[in-house]
Amino acid sequence: MAIPATQLKIGQSVKYLIGTRNGMSAAITDISKSSLSLKNTHIVTLTFDDDSLPNHLKTQQLTVYDELLEGCEIIRF
């Protein structure tokens, strides 16, 4: 799954779909322009809702390429 960059908002709930944290919910806590020279490249920081995770595993940064955030889907309530 992928989320178009135009739909990304701070505080938005997403489901992470990669690796050992597959299926965990997280909130988007930061969206920033990447220092890479590539046009339309952003860094999205996710903060996981699971309090059992140690502090160094509570956040995950993902890169938005070509206006798509891969590896997440929007949680609809």
Rosetta blueprint (number, residue, H / E / L):
1 M L
2 A E
3 I E
4 P E
5 A H
6 T H
7 Q H
8 L L
9 K L
10 I L
11 G L
12 Q L
13 S E
14 V E
15 K E
16 Y E
17 L L
18 I L
19 G H
20 T H
21 R H
22 N L
23 G L
24 M L
25 S E
26 A E
27 A E
28 I E
29 T E
30 D E
31 I E
32 S E
33 K E
34 S L
35 S L
36 L L
37 S L
38 L L
39 K L
40 N L
41 T L
42 H E
43 I E
44 V E
45 T E
46 L E
47 T E
48 F E
49 D L
50 D L
51 D L
52 S L
53 L L
54 P L
55 N H
56 H H
57 L H
58 K L
59 T E
60 Q E
61 Q E
62 L E
63 T E
64 V E
65 Y E
66 D L
67 E L
68 L E
69 L E
70 E E
71 G L
72 C E
73 E E
74 I E
75 I L
76 R L
77 F L
